[in-house]
Amino acid sequence: MNDTNELTKKTISRRKLLGAAGIGLGALPLMSTQVFAAANDASRPPTPYLASTAEKKLDIISLDRLQVEARGAIPKAGYEFVSGGAGDEWTLRENRRAFNDYRIAAKRLVGLSSDDIDIKTRLLGLDMPSPIMVAPMGAHAMVHDQGEKDTARGASLAKALYCSSGASNATLEEIAQATSGPKWFQLYWNNDIQVTRSLLTRAKAAGYSAIILTADALGP
């Protein structure tokens, strides 16, 4: 159940990263203090991967402008990993197109105030102030040294549900300690039932209230 393993000695590509998630044990060992090799060149020696440690206030005007700032702060390999998609990126393009089907239309002089608008929702016993959650995403330490711990803190400040990825850099316990809000754990089912049982036991002990069962990723 050690959070470090032989994965750090191998070349890690997007495909290999997802494939390795099945043995991530709640914390994938790809961190700024460890190594990141070229994704498609096994002969290239590992080099230190240094994610950003900077912290500053951002005035978010639009997602496009935020992406420009992110490109300047995140190492090239990490930026390409989180901003790109698999294959020819068809799904990535379709997701963005689908979001553009929904437009925010301003309404004025219709007799409504902010107090009249209620976006609270209830989900699996959770009373949430809005239907917004942080989806399970792994390898946050490729973006910032604090990884998922900072993401979880942000979710807590926003009173949003945090869904912890089984391919996280931080352990599921570290993530749980970083947020006071509701949290779920994404499980990569392992052929070794004891590994799966251990993850479920740890998630329950750490306060995760539901399990997201991954069905489309192959693990050991």
Backbone as a chain_set.jsonl record, in Angstrom:
{"seq": "MNDTNELTKKTISRRKLLGAAGIGLGALPLMSTQVFAAANDASRPPTPYLASTAEKKLDIISLDRLQVEARGAIPKAGYEFVSGGAGDEWTLRENRRAFNDYRIAAKRLVGLSSDDIDIKTRLLGLDMPSPIMVAPMGAHAMVHDQGEKDTARGASLAKALYCSSGASNATLEEIAQATSGPKWFQLYWNNDIQVTRSLLTRAKAAGYSAIILTADALGP", "coords": {"N": [[0.817, -1.205, 0.0], [2.142, 1.114, -0.348], [2.643, 4.527, -1.249], [4.472, 5.197, -3.161], [5.965, 3.789, -6.028], [7.111, 1.523, -8.634], [6.328, 2.974, -10.837], [7.433, 5.507, -11.129], [9.839, 5.065, -12.268], [9.531, 4.665, -14.894], [8.684, 5.593, -18.275], [6.089, 7.927, -18.561], [3.162, 8.328, -20.156], [0.078, 9.864, -21.395], [-1.682, 7.678, -21.917], [-0.374, 5.613, -20.518], [-0.424, 6.686, -17.985], [-3.174, 6.702, -17.327], [-3.624, 3.982, -17.513], [-2.05, 3.124, -15.443], [-3.444, 4.039, -13.316], [-5.058, 2.212, -12.074], [-3.5, 1.016, -10.169], [-2.933, 3.001, -8.521], [-3.601, 3.401, -5.866], [-4.858, 5.474, -4.565], [-3.111, 7.553, -4.671], [-1.245, 8.747, -7.067], [2.14, 8.451, -7.945], [3.398, 10.854, -9.18], [5.011, 13.468, -8.873], [6.216, 16.82, -8.11], [8.656, 16.557, -6.871], [9.596, 14.249, -7.801], [10.078, 12.31, -10.79], [9.714, 13.036, -14.302], [9.475, 11.735, -17.381], [10.129, 12.021, -20.957], [7.198, 11.644, -22.872], [7.045, 10.005, -25.134], [9.509, 8.851, -25.576], [11.371, 6.486, -24.583], [14.053, 6.147, -24.215], [15.064, 8.45, -23.308], [16.604, 10.053, -20.576], [15.205, 10.349, -17.248], [14.078, 13.52, -16.033], [13.996, 16.135, -13.576], [10.742, 17.123, -12.646], [9.306, 20.107, -12.273], [6.73, 21.55, -10.883], [4.72, 24.53, -10.653], [5.07, 26.652, -7.801], [4.024, 28.998, -7.153], [1.779, 31.497, -5.862], [-0.967, 33.558, -6.382], [-3.393, 36.193, -6.617], [-6.044, 35.951, -8.913], [-7.793, 37.69, -11.377], [-10.468, 36.625, -12.892], [-11.525, 36.98, -16.013], [-12.385, 35.717, -18.323], [-12.589, 32.316, -19.487], [-10.878, 31.812, -21.595], [-8.91, 33.805, -21.339], [-7.914, 33.088, -18.872], [-6.744, 30.686, -19.526], [-4.577, 31.534, -21.022], [-2.966, 32.712, -19.035], [-2.475, 30.449, -17.525], [-0.947, 28.903, -19.262], [1.463, 30.217, -19.171], [2.332, 29.687, -16.616], [2.435, 26.987, -16.024], [4.479, 24.095, -16.391], [5.533, 22.989, -19.666], [4.99, 20.267, -20.396], [3.085, 19.546, -18.475], [1.065, 21.424, -18.987], [0.244, 20.716, -21.577], [-0.751, 18.201, -21.048], [-3.02, 18.625, -19.351], [-4.576, 20.366, -20.846], [-5.095, 19.248, -23.263], [-6.564, 16.532, -25.243], [-7.435, 13.026, -25.629], [-6.388, 10.941, -28.414], [-7.532, 12.246, -31.494], [-8.663, 14.393, -30.306], [-11.421, 14.682, -30.538], [-13.558, 14.359, -28.696], [-12.978, 16.388, -26.87], [-13.378, 18.686, -28.464], [-16.121, 18.359, -29.04], [-17.252, 18.534, -26.472], [-16.812, 21.237, -25.852], [-18.241, 22.438, -27.902], [-20.823, 21.595, -27.255], [-21.282, 22.896, -24.809], [-21.474, 25.48, -25.733], [-23.964, 25.5, -26.797], [-25.656, 26.374, -24.898], [-26.672, 29.388, -23.683], [-26.084, 32.306, -21.715], [-28.588, 34.367, -20.99], [-29.364, 37.621, -20.417], [-31.776, 38.982, -18.167], [-34.005, 41.581, -17.656], [-35.941, 43.935, -15.757], [-38.04, 42.241, -14.974], [-39.157, 41.708, -12.594], [-37.76, 40.127, -10.745], [-35.455, 39.261, -8.159], [-32.191, 38.565, -6.74], [-32.749, 37.08, -4.502], [-34.948, 35.653, -5.208], [-34.119, 33.553, -6.687], [-33.332, 30.222, -6.632], [-30.954, 27.841, -6.49], [-30.285, 25.594, -5.166], [-29.685, 22.109, -4.537], [-30.346, 18.579, -4.068], [-28.46, 15.722, -3.599], [-27.878, 12.378, -3.498], [-28.37, 12.394, -0.726], [-26.984, 14.652, 0.017], [-27.199, 18.072, 0.753], [-26.825, 20.619, -1.348], [-25.55, 23.878, -2.143], [-25.539, 24.609, -4.771], [-25.774, 23.115, -8.053], [-23.116, 22.343, -8.643], [-20.047, 20.718, -9.038], [-16.746, 19.382, -8.422], [-15.29, 17.52, -10.78], [-13.88, 14.154, -10.902], [-10.512, 14.326, -11.338], [-7.194, 13.59, -12.21], [-3.65, 13.77, -11.286], [-2.905, 16.452, -10.459], [-0.614, 17.636, -9.519], [0.938, 18.109, -11.666], [0.301, 20.573, -12.417], [0.396, 22.331, -10.205], [2.428, 22.544, -7.287], [1.127, 21.87, -4.895], [-0.934, 20.304, -5.705], [-3.823, 18.201, -5.631], [-4.654, 18.901, -3.115], [-4.857, 21.688, -2.927], [-6.878, 22.081, -4.837], [-9.001, 20.802, -3.575], [-9.262, 22.442, -1.352], [-10.144, 24.772, -2.589], [-12.62, 23.891, -3.56], [-13.905, 23.534, -1.156], [-14.082, 26.168, -0.2], [-15.858, 27.16, -2.051], [-18.04, 25.768, -1.356], [-18.614, 23.44, -2.692], [-19.147, 20.147, -4.038], [-16.538, 17.829, -3.856], [-14.963, 15.587, -5.956], [-12.836, 13.035, -5.652], [-10.1, 11.878, -7.481], [-8.971, 8.581, -8.298], [-6.496, 8.571, -9.353], [-4.927, 10.493, -8.214], [-2.309, 12.778, -7.163], [-1.916, 13.454, -4.497], [-2.604, 11.686, -1.43], [-5.689, 9.974, -0.677], [-6.424, 10.493, 1.899], [-5.015, 12.86, 2.54], [-6.259, 14.631, 0.792], [-8.867, 14.569, 1.774], [-8.505, 15.788, 4.241], [-8.034, 18.348, 3.457], [-10.38, 19.601, 2.727], [-13.444, 20.819, 4.02], [-15.85, 20.331, 3.065], [-18.402, 18.32, 1.327], [-17.467, 15.111, -0.049], [-16.584, 12.743, -2.569], [-15.28, 9.568, -3.646], [-13.423, 8.403, -6.381], [-13.203, 5.255, -7.705], [-10.866, 3.003, -9.052], [-11.395, -0.112, -10.054], [-9.729, -2.961, -8.899], [-8.136, -5.997, -9.891], [-7.082, -7.436, -7.822], [-8.729, -8.157, -5.075], [-8.2, -7.426, -2.478], [-6.761, -5.074, -2.672], [-8.704, -3.357, -3.719], [-10.574, -3.517, -1.621], [-9.072, -2.366, 0.425], [-8.804, 0.286, -0.49], [-11.504, 1.117, -0.465], [-12.076, 0.895, 2.252], [-10.301, 2.734, 3.337], [-11.278, 5.087, 2.116], [-13.845, 5.288, 3.247], [-13.174, 5.605, 5.954], [-11.93, 8.058, 5.816], [-13.961, 9.807, 5.347], [-15.343, 10.021, 2.943], [-18.38, 10.09, 1.206], [-19.577, 8.716, -0.845], [-19.048, 6.435, -3.592], [-17.515, 6.644, -6.731], [-17.703, 4.63, -9.366], [-15.433, 3.54, -11.659], [-15.762, 2.564, -14.963], [-14.648, 2.458, -17.46], [-11.922, 2.236, -17.753], [-8.992, 0.342, -18.039], [-7.366, -1.604, -15.657], [-4.879, -3.271, -13.623]], "CA": [[0.0, 0.0, 0.0], [3.013, 2.274, -0.38], [2.219, 5.489, -2.261], [5.502, 5.284, -4.19], [6.217, 2.479, -6.629], [7.989, 1.477, -9.795], [5.859, 3.827, -11.93], [8.289, 6.667, -11.293], [11.051, 4.69, -12.989], [9.167, 4.392, -16.264], [8.109, 6.665, -19.052], [4.667, 8.062, -18.267], [2.384, 9.048, -21.145], [-1.334, 9.93, -20.996], [-2.242, 6.332, -21.912], [0.218, 4.845, -19.436], [-0.882, 7.266, -16.73], [-4.507, 6.191, -17.057], [-3.512, 2.559, -17.272], [-1.445, 2.925, -14.125], [-4.348, 4.514, -12.266], [-5.626, 1.072, -11.367], [-2.668, 0.67, -9.031], [-2.55, 4.259, -7.898], [-3.828, 3.297, -4.426], [-5.305, 6.74, -4.013], [-2.108, 8.608, -4.821], [-0.316, 8.413, -8.147], [3.409, 9.054, -7.573], [3.977, 11.719, -10.203], [5.014, 14.712, -8.129], [7.275, 17.727, -8.515], [9.921, 16.12, -6.296], [9.982, 13.007, -8.437], [10.575, 12.447, -12.147], [8.771, 12.974, -15.416], [10.256, 11.507, -18.594], [9.436, 12.333, -22.2], [6.097, 10.692, -23.002], [7.179, 9.078, -26.254], [10.917, 8.538, -25.791], [11.787, 5.695, -23.429], [15.499, 6.203, -24.063], [15.44, 9.738, -22.723], [16.721, 9.912, -19.118], [14.251, 11.151, -16.499], [14.522, 14.828, -15.562], [13.095, 16.632, -12.536], [9.555, 17.854, -13.098], [9.087, 21.126, -11.255], [5.483, 22.289, -11.042], [4.725, 25.854, -10.05], [4.762, 26.807, -6.376], [3.579, 30.383, -6.99], [0.393, 31.757, -5.498], [-1.347, 34.951, -6.559], [-4.807, 36.399, -6.88], [-6.362, 36.07, -10.326], [-9.076, 38.261, -11.766], [-10.876, 35.789, -14.02], [-12.431, 37.682, -16.919], [-12.949, 34.684, -19.183], [-11.791, 31.1, -19.457], [-9.814, 31.919, -22.597], [-7.817, 34.599, -20.771], [-7.335, 32.287, -17.798], [-5.9, 29.686, -20.166], [-3.332, 32.203, -21.409], [-2.158, 32.825, -17.826], [-2.066, 29.106, -17.122], [0.123, 28.455, -20.165], [2.713, 30.831, -18.741], [2.695, 29.284, -15.26], [2.542, 25.533, -15.905], [5.476, 23.503, -17.297], [4.965, 22.642, -20.969], [4.44, 18.909, -20.389], [1.876, 19.558, -17.67], [0.019, 22.194, -19.668], [-0.273, 19.927, -22.691], [-1.509, 17.08, -20.507], [-4.329, 19.021, -18.821], [-5.366, 21.154, -21.797], [-5.363, 18.468, -24.461], [-7.439, 15.37, -25.134], [-6.91, 11.788, -26.211], [-6.609, 10.735, -29.846], [-7.547, 13.477, -32.285], [-9.342, 15.386, -29.466], [-12.812, 14.852, -30.972], [-14.41, 14.54, -27.519], [-12.696, 17.723, -26.346], [-14.067, 19.665, -29.305], [-17.566, 18.182, -28.879], [-17.637, 19.07, -25.167], [-16.858, 22.701, -25.932], [-19.358, 22.802, -28.772], [-22.07, 21.356, -26.531], [-21.469, 23.979, -23.836], [-21.867, 26.689, -26.457], [-25.399, 25.429, -27.119], [-26.389, 27.008, -23.798], [-26.233, 30.772, -23.563], [-26.593, 33.077, -20.591], [-29.376, 35.483, -21.521], [-29.693, 38.578, -19.353], [-33.187, 39.34, -18.021], [-34.153, 42.832, -16.915], [-37.297, 44.474, -15.571], [-39.006, 41.141, -14.96], [-39.677, 41.553, -11.245], [-37.016, 39.133, -9.986], [-34.216, 39.657, -7.493], [-31.349, 37.391, -6.475], [-33.381, 36.274, -3.456], [-35.996, 34.833, -5.814], [-33.497, 32.477, -7.457], [-32.869, 29.138, -5.765], [-30.281, 26.802, -7.281], [-29.906, 24.491, -4.276], [-30.091, 20.784, -5.012], [-30.061, 17.476, -3.16], [-27.866, 14.641, -4.381], [-27.45, 11.261, -2.643], [-28.414, 12.788, 0.675], [-26.244, 15.896, 0.242], [-27.848, 19.333, 0.433], [-25.795, 21.438, -1.971], [-26.018, 25.219, -2.471], [-25.664, 24.71, -6.226], [-25.49, 21.818, -8.698], [-21.753, 22.424, -9.173], [-19.11, 19.829, -8.36], [-15.441, 19.201, -9.052], [-15.238, 16.155, -11.306], [-12.62, 13.465, -10.58], [-9.406, 14.575, -12.271], [-5.954, 13.189, -11.569], [-2.339, 14.361, -11.607], [-2.916, 17.909, -10.301], [0.728, 18.127, -9.242], [1.546, 18.548, -12.912], [-0.065, 21.98, -12.569], [0.89, 23.083, -9.046], [3.102, 21.683, -6.328], [0.195, 21.42, -3.862], [-1.801, 19.301, -6.317], [-5.253, 18.09, -5.318], [-4.952, 19.521, -1.824], [-5.339, 23.046, -3.2], [-8.16, 21.97, -5.525], [-9.99, 20.468, -2.551], [-9.477, 23.658, -0.546], [-10.977, 25.662, -3.389], [-13.981, 23.357, -3.558], [-14.461, 23.796, 0.169], [-14.43, 27.597, -0.147], [-17.028, 27.357, -2.905], [-19.086, 24.888, -0.827], [-18.933, 22.528, -3.789], [-18.791, 18.748, -3.865], [-15.258, 17.467, -4.449], [-14.857, 14.183, -6.332], [-11.407, 12.754, -5.646], [-9.687, 10.881, -8.47], [-8.093, 7.498, -7.878], [-5.177, 8.814, -9.942], [-4.441, 11.753, -7.649], [-0.95, 12.803, -6.632], [-2.055, 13.418, -3.038], [-3.351, 10.528, -0.954], [-7.089, 10.283, -0.438], [-6.508, 11.07, 3.242], [-4.559, 14.253, 2.468], [-7.307, 15.394, 0.116], [-10.001, 14.668, 2.694], [-8.17, 16.746, 5.282], [-7.935, 19.687, 2.874], [-11.696, 20.185, 2.495], [-14.468, 20.589, 5.046], [-17.091, 20.101, 2.341], [-18.701, 16.93, 0.962], [-16.484, 14.534, -0.964], [-16.759, 11.387, -3.063], [-14.028, 8.982, -4.107], [-13.492, 7.65, -7.632], [-12.491, 3.995, -7.543], [-10.457, 2.136, -10.151], [-11.519, -1.476, -9.548], [-8.504, -3.738, -9.092], [-8.337, -7.439, -9.897], [-6.761, -7.897, -6.473], [-9.844, -7.687, -4.265], [-7.698, -6.822, -1.249], [-6.423, -3.688, -2.999], [-9.971, -2.646, -3.808], [-11.139, -3.445, -0.275], [-8.274, -1.4, 1.18], [-9.175, 1.627, -0.94], [-12.847, 1.423, 0.019], [-11.989, 1.064, 3.7], [-9.642, 4.031, 3.58], [-12.182, 6.166, 1.711], [-14.902, 5.404, 4.255], [-12.575, 6.144, 7.169], [-11.554, 9.454, 5.585], [-15.158, 10.637, 5.284], [-15.982, 10.086, 1.628], [-19.744, 9.606, 1.43], [-20.053, 7.914, -1.975], [-18.002, 5.914, -4.47], [-17.712, 6.742, -8.176], [-17.089, 3.421, -9.911], [-14.935, 3.725, -13.01], [-16.067, 1.392, -15.776], [-14.093, 2.564, -18.808], [-10.46, 2.243, -17.737], [-8.451, -0.977, -17.726], [-6.284, -1.628, -14.689], [-4.335, -4.639, -13.419]], "C": [[0.856, 1.263, 0.0], [2.606, 3.199, -1.504], [3.274, 5.715, -3.33], [5.746, 3.883, -4.727], [7.03, 2.619, -7.884], [7.542, 2.38, -10.934], [6.797, 4.995, -12.177], [9.557, 6.347, -12.06], [10.784, 4.495, -14.48], [8.705, 5.655, -16.97], [6.614, 6.723, -18.793], [4.012, 8.927, -19.337], [0.955, 9.124, -20.655], [-1.926, 8.527, -20.904], [-1.699, 5.523, -20.74], [-0.237, 5.372, -18.079], [-2.253, 6.725, -16.359], [-4.474, 4.698, -16.786], [-2.954, 2.266, -15.886], [-2.389, 3.297, -13.0], [-4.956, 3.372, -11.479], [-4.792, 0.639, -10.182], [-2.214, 1.922, -8.313], [-2.737, 4.266, -6.395], [-4.176, 4.635, -3.807], [-4.296, 7.849, -4.138], [-1.114, 8.201, -5.883], [1.002, 9.134, -7.905], [4.055, 9.842, -8.697], [3.973, 13.122, -9.615], [6.227, 15.539, -8.503], [8.629, 17.304, -7.962], [10.402, 14.819, -6.903], [10.307, 13.26, -9.903], [9.463, 12.378, -13.166], [9.591, 12.853, -16.689], [9.453, 11.896, -19.818], [8.429, 11.244, -22.508], [6.339, 9.647, -24.082], [8.633, 8.687, -26.544], [11.46, 7.816, -24.569], [13.288, 5.774, -23.186], [15.967, 7.489, -23.399], [15.498, 9.618, -21.204], [15.72, 10.809, -18.399], [14.868, 12.475, -16.055], [13.538, 15.319, -14.513], [11.928, 17.396, -13.15], [9.185, 18.828, -12.005], [7.82, 21.907, -11.56], [5.582, 23.615, -10.315], [4.417, 25.778, -8.559], [4.197, 28.194, -6.095], [2.107, 30.452, -6.589], [0.122, 33.246, -5.686], [-2.831, 35.032, -6.855], [-5.015, 36.595, -8.379], [-7.724, 36.721, -10.498], [-9.513, 37.536, -13.032], [-11.932, 36.522, -14.841], [-13.136, 36.691, -17.827], [-12.05, 33.464, -19.108], [-10.65, 31.146, -20.465], [-8.629, 32.706, -22.05], [-7.135, 33.847, -19.63], [-6.384, 31.242, -18.374], [-4.57, 30.282, -20.592], [-2.404, 32.33, -20.198], [-1.638, 31.468, -17.395], [-0.902, 28.613, -17.973], [1.476, 29.013, -19.725], [3.2, 30.359, -17.385], [2.972, 27.804, -15.117], [3.635, 25.024, -16.842], [4.807, 22.961, -18.555], [4.306, 21.256, -20.962], [3.132, 18.857, -19.614], [0.742, 20.296, -18.342], [-0.595, 21.386, -20.802], [-1.125, 18.761, -22.192], [-2.919, 17.512, -20.093], [-5.186, 19.771, -19.83], [-5.751, 20.374, -23.041], [-6.31, 17.317, -24.199], [-6.81, 14.17, -25.801], [-7.185, 11.743, -27.712], [-6.538, 12.038, -30.627], [-8.358, 14.575, -31.601], [-10.776, 15.666, -29.909], [-13.727, 15.126, -29.783], [-14.22, 15.927, -26.917], [-13.441, 18.79, -27.145], [-15.585, 19.578, -29.134], [-18.053, 18.722, -27.546], [-17.776, 20.585, -25.226], [-18.015, 23.168, -26.818], [-20.681, 22.668, -28.036], [-22.327, 22.451, -25.498], [-21.921, 25.26, -24.514], [-23.319, 26.657, -26.908], [-26.236, 26.129, -26.068], [-25.819, 28.403, -23.565], [-26.843, 31.429, -22.328], [-27.286, 34.31, -21.16], [-29.785, 36.388, -20.366], [-31.189, 38.895, -19.366], [-33.278, 40.605, -17.175], [-35.618, 43.235, -16.849], [-38.347, 43.371, -15.618], [-39.504, 40.831, -13.548], [-38.987, 40.502, -10.409], [-35.791, 39.751, -9.325], [-33.413, 38.393, -7.224], [-31.965, 36.49, -5.415], [-34.467, 35.354, -4.014], [-35.443, 33.607, -6.536], [-32.904, 31.446, -6.509], [-32.262, 28.038, -6.625], [-29.792, 25.668, -6.386], [-30.413, 23.171, -4.846], [-29.723, 19.741, -3.968], [-29.599, 16.284, -3.988], [-27.323, 13.571, -3.442], [-27.354, 11.674, -1.176], [-27.667, 14.064, 1.0], [-27.103, 17.092, -0.142], [-26.778, 20.291, -0.06], [-26.34, 22.8, -2.345], [-26.189, 25.449, -3.965], [-25.338, 23.346, -6.831], [-24.103, 21.771, -9.329], [-20.853, 21.509, -8.355], [-17.784, 19.818, -9.111], [-15.348, 17.746, -9.476], [-13.918, 15.492, -10.936], [-11.584, 13.645, -11.679], [-8.115, 14.249, -11.551], [-4.769, 14.055, -11.94], [-2.321, 15.878, -11.506], [-1.531, 18.481, -10.01], [1.494, 18.45, -10.515], [1.282, 20.026, -13.144], [0.524, 22.818, -11.444], [1.42, 22.112, -8.009], [2.16, 21.128, -5.263], [-0.855, 20.453, -4.391], [-3.249, 19.369, -5.871], [-5.614, 18.724, -3.99], [-5.475, 20.94, -2.014], [-6.678, 23.032, -3.926], [-9.272, 21.694, -4.521], [-10.279, 21.669, -1.666], [-10.375, 24.629, -1.299], [-12.422, 25.205, -3.429], [-14.665, 23.637, -2.231], [-14.902, 25.247, 0.294], [-15.689, 27.891, -0.956], [-18.226, 26.538, -2.433], [-19.577, 23.92, -1.899], [-18.494, 21.113, -3.434], [-17.462, 18.478, -4.563], [-15.226, 15.969, -4.709], [-13.375, 13.863, -6.524], [-11.066, 11.63, -6.615], [-8.802, 9.813, -7.846], [-6.7, 7.626, -8.446], [-4.603, 10.137, -9.456], [-2.986, 11.637, -7.218], [-0.962, 12.754, -5.108], [-2.832, 12.169, -2.637], [-4.793, 10.936, -0.701], [-7.285, 10.871, 0.958], [-6.083, 12.537, 3.251], [-5.619, 15.138, 1.828], [-8.489, 15.608, 1.044], [-9.749, 15.713, 3.776], [-8.171, 18.183, 4.772], [-9.293, 20.35, 2.662], [-12.648, 19.851, 3.635], [-15.821, 20.308, 4.395], [-17.317, 18.638, 2.029], [-17.71, 16.403, -0.071], [-16.853, 13.106, -1.32], [-15.411, 10.884, -3.554], [-14.256, 8.154, -5.363], [-12.607, 6.41, -7.521], [-12.148, 3.356, -8.879], [-10.462, 0.704, -9.607], [-10.275, -2.276, -9.901], [-8.814, -5.222, -9.051], [-7.993, -8.078, -8.549], [-7.81, -7.327, -5.53], [-9.371, -7.022, -2.978], [-7.273, -5.37, -1.469], [-7.685, -2.846, -3.051], [-10.599, -2.468, -2.427], [-10.398, -2.4, 0.573], [-8.645, 0.027, 0.813], [-10.549, 2.03, -0.401], [-12.843, 1.673, 1.526], [-11.373, 2.408, 4.049], [-10.561, 5.191, 3.237], [-13.285, 6.373, 2.745], [-14.36, 6.043, 5.523], [-12.24, 7.626, 7.035], [-12.761, 10.372, 5.406], [-15.773, 10.813, 3.922], [-17.354, 9.414, 1.734], [-20.293, 8.773, 0.278], [-18.857, 7.495, -2.824], [-18.424, 6.106, -5.928], [-16.984, 5.552, -8.79], [-16.712, 3.635, -11.371], [-15.125, 2.441, -13.82], [-15.374, 1.399, -17.134], [-12.58, 2.657, -18.826], [-9.962, 0.87, -17.312], [-7.3, -0.836, -16.748], [-5.803, -3.048, -14.514], [-5.38, -5.558, -12.784]], "O": [[0.368, 2.351, 0.307], [2.26, 2.74, -2.593], [2.988, 6.375, -4.329], [5.735, 2.908, -3.974], [7.574, 3.684, -8.175], [8.28, 2.551, -11.904], [6.946, 5.434, -13.317], [10.281, 7.257, -12.464], [11.702, 4.195, -15.243], [8.377, 6.656, -16.334], [5.939, 5.694, -18.803], [4.278, 10.127, -19.415], [0.621, 8.533, -19.628], [-2.6, 8.207, -19.925], [-2.45, 4.834, -20.05], [-0.414, 4.602, -17.135], [-2.48, 6.333, -15.214], [-5.207, 4.2, -15.931], [-3.336, 1.29, -15.24], [-2.166, 2.915, -11.851], [-5.333, 3.555, -10.321], [-5.297, -0.03, -9.281], [-1.224, 1.905, -7.582], [-2.096, 5.058, -5.703], [-3.83, 4.903, -2.657], [-4.581, 8.983, -3.754], [-0.227, 7.388, -5.622], [0.987, 10.343, -7.674], [5.163, 9.513, -9.121], [3.032, 13.883, -9.835], [7.158, 15.038, -9.133], [9.659, 17.662, -8.534], [11.483, 14.334, -6.57], [10.78, 14.348, -10.231], [8.421, 11.761, -12.945], [10.326, 13.776, -17.04], [8.239, 12.08, -19.737], [8.747, 10.058, -22.421], [5.879, 8.513, -23.953], [8.944, 8.24, -27.648], [11.949, 8.447, -23.632], [13.752, 5.501, -22.079], [17.119, 7.603, -22.981], [14.547, 9.131, -20.594], [15.414, 11.903, -18.874], [16.056, 12.532, -15.737], [12.362, 14.957, -14.554], [12.107, 18.209, -14.057], [8.787, 18.415, -10.916], [7.826, 22.815, -12.391], [6.443, 23.794, -9.453], [3.615, 24.958, -8.114], [3.92, 28.535, -4.946], [1.307, 29.581, -6.932], [0.883, 34.091, -5.213], [-3.447, 34.058, -7.289], [-4.258, 37.314, -9.032], [-8.692, 36.342, -9.838], [-8.994, 37.8, -14.116], [-13.08, 36.664, -14.42], [-14.337, 36.807, -18.074], [-10.889, 33.562, -18.713], [-9.579, 30.589, -20.223], [-7.477, 32.328, -22.265], [-5.923, 33.956, -19.445], [-5.344, 30.947, -17.784], [-3.541, 29.608, -20.53], [-1.201, 32.09, -20.308], [-0.496, 31.345, -16.953], [0.022, 27.98, -17.462], [2.508, 28.36, -19.887], [4.354, 30.595, -17.028], [3.671, 27.394, -14.19], [3.715, 25.477, -17.984], [3.656, 22.527, -18.517], [3.194, 21.094, -21.464], [2.179, 18.204, -20.039], [-0.409, 19.862, -18.286], [-1.814, 21.373, -20.969], [-2.103, 18.379, -22.835], [-3.899, 16.851, -20.437], [-6.408, 19.81, -19.686], [-6.634, 20.791, -23.791], [-6.799, 17.138, -23.084], [-5.775, 14.282, -26.459], [-8.088, 12.413, -28.215], [-5.614, 12.833, -30.454], [-8.707, 15.573, -32.232], [-11.293, 16.76, -29.683], [-14.574, 16.017, -29.843], [-15.186, 16.567, -26.502], [-14.058, 19.687, -26.572], [-16.262, 20.605, -29.088], [-19.136, 19.302, -27.472], [-18.742, 21.148, -24.712], [-18.679, 24.162, -26.523], [-21.561, 23.519, -28.169], [-23.465, 22.887, -25.329], [-22.67, 26.042, -23.929], [-23.851, 27.674, -27.353], [-27.4, 26.447, -26.311], [-24.632, 28.566, -23.284], [-27.977, 31.137, -21.95], [-26.643, 35.185, -21.74], [-30.476, 35.954, -19.444], [-31.792, 39.056, -20.427], [-32.688, 40.68, -16.097], [-36.416, 42.932, -17.736], [-39.408, 43.536, -16.221], [-40.184, 39.829, -13.326], [-39.573, 40.018, -9.44], [-35.169, 40.659, -9.877], [-33.894, 37.283, -7.451], [-31.737, 35.281, -5.417], [-34.857, 34.386, -3.361], [-36.201, 32.729, -6.949], [-32.061, 31.777, -5.675], [-32.964, 27.383, -7.396], [-28.964, 24.862, -6.812], [-31.428, 23.122, -5.54], [-28.893, 19.988, -3.093], [-30.256, 15.886, -4.95], [-26.401, 13.837, -2.671], [-26.391, 11.348, -0.482], [-27.704, 14.524, 2.142], [-27.672, 17.127, -1.233], [-25.924, 20.728, 0.711], [-27.472, 22.896, -2.819], [-26.895, 26.367, -4.382], [-24.696, 22.517, -6.186], [-23.931, 21.226, -10.419], [-20.894, 21.525, -7.125], [-17.712, 20.195, -10.281], [-15.33, 16.845, -8.637], [-12.933, 16.185, -10.68], [-11.761, 13.175, -12.803], [-7.959, 14.602, -10.382], [-4.862, 14.946, -12.785], [-1.771, 16.537, -12.387], [-1.292, 19.669, -10.225], [2.589, 19.009, -10.451], [1.947, 20.663, -13.961], [1.085, 23.886, -11.687], [0.92, 20.996, -7.872], [2.376, 20.018, -4.775], [-1.588, 19.846, -3.609], [-3.828, 20.448, -5.747], [-6.778, 19.054, -3.765], [-6.424, 21.351, -1.346], [-7.53, 23.881, -3.662], [-10.353, 22.278, -4.602], [-11.424, 21.888, -1.272], [-11.268, 25.24, -0.71], [-13.342, 26.018, -3.343], [-15.857, 23.941, -2.187], [-15.973, 25.529, 0.832], [-16.485, 28.758, -0.594], [-19.3, 26.6, -3.032], [-20.767, 23.622, -2.004], [-17.583, 20.914, -2.631], [-17.277, 18.851, -5.721], [-15.437, 15.17, -3.796], [-12.74, 14.364, -7.453], [-11.672, 10.56, -6.573], [-7.984, 10.103, -6.973], [-5.807, 6.869, -8.067], [-3.884, 10.82, -10.186], [-2.491, 10.543, -6.944], [-0.121, 12.093, -4.496], [-3.629, 11.654, -3.421], [-5.084, 12.12, -0.531], [-8.207, 11.657, 1.177], [-6.724, 13.365, 3.899], [-5.848, 16.264, 2.271], [-9.05, 16.702, 1.099], [-10.661, 16.435, 4.179], [-8.293, 19.125, 5.554], [-9.348, 21.559, 2.435], [-12.651, 18.732, 4.148], [-16.815, 20.076, 5.085], [-16.513, 17.793, 2.422], [-17.178, 17.17, -0.874], [-17.364, 12.354, -0.49], [-14.51, 11.672, -3.843], [-15.156, 7.317, -5.415], [-11.406, 6.514, -7.271], [-13.015, 3.183, -9.735], [-9.616, 0.354, -8.785], [-9.821, -2.274, -11.045], [-9.658, -5.662, -8.27], [-8.538, -9.12, -8.184], [-7.781, -6.136, -5.22], [-10.058, -6.152, -2.441], [-7.405, -4.536, -0.573], [-7.731, -1.75, -2.493], [-11.098, -1.39, -2.103], [-11.012, -1.651, 1.333], [-8.787, 0.882, 1.687], [-10.731, 3.155, 0.064], [-13.535, 2.568, 2.012], [-11.85, 3.122, 4.931], [-10.622, 6.173, 3.977], [-13.62, 7.51, 3.078], [-15.001, 6.919, 6.105], [-12.264, 8.364, 8.02], [-12.601, 11.589, 5.321], [-16.642, 11.667, 3.745], [-17.479, 8.317, 2.278], [-21.365, 8.181, 0.405], [-17.796, 8.117, -2.78], [-19.546, 5.772, -6.309], [-15.756, 5.487, -8.731], [-17.574, 3.88, -12.215], [-14.695, 1.365, -13.403], [-15.502, 0.435, -17.889], [-12.004, 3.111, -19.815], [-10.453, 0.3, -16.338], [-6.375, -0.055, -16.968], [-6.283, -3.948, -15.204], [-5.103, -6.732, -12.541]]}, "num_chains": 1, "name": "protein.A"}
